[in-house]
């Protein structure tokens, strides 16, 4: 992986929020990360470890307190056209149709309306939404809503797709189907996305989908460990990854226990 091209680079990222005039709460502490071409990286950790905050900093949706992010060699200080995000809560505009929701990301481009319309229709067909173009979000199931979210994110042809727990609100069958479809589109290069970052609480999901799993720790948030998933994706099933899932789960639970211990010590010290 180290010989591949670096698409995204985060250097010394820290983030703090003001509690009052005299106190800051540090959410992220001095994080360094490279995202390489043709890889899927999972951020695995409990709520409160700063995973989603870090993802938004990478996307240019939030500024870091210190450090820098570069994508394709260019500094990221505002939302980058090279990255697109899929959210947990779908984030669709309820007054817009499926077609109009998918077209949202392309409206600020210099492409003409006929080109945009063709790109939107192509993505709708590719993601499995043909025939739903005129429907509105209230008429869609959760799985179909999330397919619209993926179609909107992929229509702009980002180099990096950022996934913020996009499957957690779906039932197991629907989540599995969308994951499988996404991986097939990516591996067959039917979408132009080069790499993906997945934020998740689900160990099995992280192992089944990604090439690297980064374990997050909290108080403050940081990357505590890394696991390389060297089982070919086509050979991954519950039996083949069982030992790895158990190893990562045990490690993850240890990190949670250590973080809770640090938090209690901080509270006792403050009191």
Secondary structure, 3 states (H helix, E strand, C coil): CCCCCEEEEEEEEEEEEECCCCCEEEEEEEEEEEEECCCEEEEECCCCCCHHHHHHHHHCCCCCCEEEEEECCEECCCCCCCEEEECCCCCCCCCCEHHHHHHHHHCCCCCCHHHHHHHHHHHHHHHCCCCCCCCEHHHCCHHHHHHHHHHHHHHCCCCEEEEECCCCCCCHHHHHHHHHHHHHHHHCCCCCCCEEEEEECCHHHHHHHCCEEEEEECCCEEEEEEEECCCCHHHCCCCCCHHHHHHHHHHHHHHHHHHHHHHHHHHHHHC
